[in-house]
Amino acid sequence: MNTDKTTFTEDKLNFAHPVTRPAVVTPLDEHMGLDIARSLHKRGITVYGIDSDPHAVGRYSNACKFVLAPDIKTNAQSYLKFLVDFSLKLGCKPVLFPLSDEHVLLISRNRDLILKYYELVIPAPETIEALATKVGLIDVAHELHIPAPLTIFPHSLHEVETVSQTLKYPVIIKPGESPQWHDPRIVRQLRRGILSGRAKVVECHNPSELQDYYKKLAALNPELVIQEVIPGEDNRLFYTSFYLDRQSRPLGAFAGRKERVMPVGFGSASFVHSYYDPDLLEMGLRVLRSTQYQGLGGVEFKKDPRDETYKLIEVNTRFGMWDGLGAKCGVDLAYISYCDTLGIPVEPVTNFRTGVIWIDWQRDLRAAIQYCRQGKLTWRDWLSSLRGEKMWAIYNLSDPLPGIFFTFRLMGIFFNRILHH
């Protein structure tokens, strides 16, 4: 990305004492951004939440100061300039937390500029590019001899037509890079029913479906991946979260087991509990350390019922949706990252409490409806699962306004749908 037209001077920067250095989270979503802000705010650290959505519920948080920015999707150059100007306005180099795949990739590809104005521990460009793409991820799995789903990278419809006759179904179609399916054209296909809800994939049950969906999606984005579906219920999905320092040493490690996801089958977590398995953590760490990984990251696996082995599903090169649960269990990855980034000594933390619940209630209620309709859950089982120590996504007694405004937003959506039916 060209940044030659913009000239900045570093002599305006004030390299303040680390404990007074502010943090910047971007975007300020209702999950990751709020979790990081709340973690750091309670330690006296000023947090700024940068987002292009003027209605982001995080703007009402008492844990951060909301800052409206250009939309990275429509004007990445303006967004980068905004970041630089904001650092100059603060008069120091804040600690930066990019929290979406788009933000991580853009900042990584422009790191020579960003690292002049922000403190950030981030993997090497080739590491991010490899782990952010399905091709690179499968290559890593093969090099480490870590089990992974059968994955095909087709180059044409003819190739798909040929291979479709040899596959075991169901299979899924995925984008080569996750942000590619944020394209408005793909979103319109989603609304027309080609995709389901906010699912990250398209499930195909026979050769005809595979060929048809591939043809429609490849016309919009040809970088597609075909992958076998690992059997087993959603509660066989596991996620490991880490912070690795500049020498790829783990300073924080945490893991959880997904019990329910939304949409069912291929969505994001709606109900999780902290979970400890040394083999799971060791395998996740192997994936990251093999690439000399630095910074925040996470690795997802699914335990295959056919052989009870963990199969590599994906890697996040950032703080994850429910990584904030780690802080409640004893591993505050956000604060560990903040300290290490600024050279503040950190003792490694890899032990944590298990069985603690993270729940996004509105998404989990919708997930429960789907699970019940499929006969995979009863309402009694759902209610019973809610017992125990919990961390509620978005809602927080010491920071109540985001949850209140989020509830009003849900009510508005609900009544709007009633009025238009």
Secondary structure as UniProt FT lines:
FT   TURN            4..5
FT   HELIX           10..12
FT   HELIX           18..20
FT   STRAND          23..26
FT   TURN            30..31
FT   HELIX           32..41
FT   TURN            42..44
FT   STRAND          47..51
FT   TURN            54..55
FT   HELIX           57..60
FT   STRAND          65..68
FT   TURN            72..74
FT   HELIX           76..90
FT   STRAND          95..98
FT   HELIX           101..109
FT   HELIX           111..114
FT   TURN            115..117
FT   HELIX           125..132
FT   HELIX           134..144
FT   STRAND          151..152
FT   HELIX           157..163
FT   TURN            164..166
FT   STRAND          171..175
FT   HELIX           178..182
FT   HELIX           184..191
FT   TURN            192..193
FT   TURN            197..198
FT   STRAND          202..204
FT   HELIX           207..218
FT   TURN            219..220
FT   STRAND          224..228
FT   HELIX           234..236
FT   STRAND          237..244
FT   TURN            246..247
FT   STRAND          250..262
FT   TURN            264..266
FT   STRAND          268..274
FT   HELIX           278..289
FT   TURN            290..292
FT   STRAND          295..304
FT   TURN            305..308
FT   STRAND          309..316
FT   TURN            321..324
FT   HELIX           325..329
FT   HELIX           333..341
FT   TURN            342..343
FT   STRAND          357..359
FT   HELIX           361..373
FT   TURN            374..375
FT   HELIX           379..385
FT   STRAND          390..392
FT   TURN            397..398
FT   HELIX           401..419
//
